[in-house]
């Protein structure tokens, strides 16, 4: 009886330890409740998109219960040279940089150096007296319409004081109104132009004079760069390190993310996947966009470059509740907080298309997978990037799905999710 108890206890301990192991440890899919045969449907799904000329290639990864059950490279990383896709290829992560920034803020929150409720002005005084842009309503007057060929003019605006200061939580949930595509954003491009040869320390304080697009906390509107770049500057002020130094010391090195950075070094350039865009039904080679081509403006909103294996370490840490390889970066309760809906129905309500979804701290959250028409479990969270990268963390299934491509294709993301989830057989 004692021997039986010891074996059971050992099995429990080993299962717990497996959750802190690196996702790079491969395992037989059947050992973690996945079907090898059904996982082949991921390859078939991706190949359909390659054959139809929608993407050049991809890398796909799936981990479950701390084990990598699927890791495949598909197609080409460069059409012209016919270079095959490689598993250690480097991708422009674009907005999949945002959850990394979110984790950095949460680490500082656990350190006691920031609070989600802190006004941004606590760290960047220029945000103390923000204004909100209001579009003037033009009186309708009789008479002839503007002459043909006259370019439309941007509507005139005036500003009113913000009813409250924007907070760290507002920035993390895209409810701040800072450069989120409205009337204030147009003024921002004129008043505080984004200079890629600048730094966060020089650029972000200038955003304090930009009129907000709406009163803080009243809408969900995506702030593609400025909102999360402001968080990056808050990390610098609160930690006393530049943003890239903080991420390397506190996240990348502990997680073994050896190829993740804000720009690829010369020796890594041969592994960078070529960027393409779809024009007239064909894929056309395109250069790295100017907003990303910088070695000084460390953009937490969209600036990271990474490999599939590196990013899987980050995601595996989250699915494990904040720990990987015996190194704890966050507490499980903080991961719970990150993956909670912080915006009520602002993300899924009137005028929004994300039914059944919520928004957490830099991540999208599945609240009702039936209403959302999504295959992930309720409570799953993740995000994607403008160039087609996508990941999600499903803590109920102890699963991470990771898709790396360099062509934007939202339908592929959904089809990939389906191919992964249908392979779970326990």
PyMOL commands that set and color helices and strands:
alter all, ss='L'
color gray80, all
select helices_A, chain A and resi 2-18+29-32+36-51+94-110+120-122+125-127+168-173+183-191+200-209+226-239+243-255+266-271+308-319+332-338+369-372+410-421
alter helices_A, ss='H'
color red, helices_A
select strands_A, chain A and resi 57-64+67-78+83-84+90-92+131-135+157-161+276-279+282-285+305-307+323-324+327-328+357-359+364-366+381-384+390-394+399-404
alter strands_A, ss='S'
color yellow, strands_A
deselect
rebuild
show_as cartoon
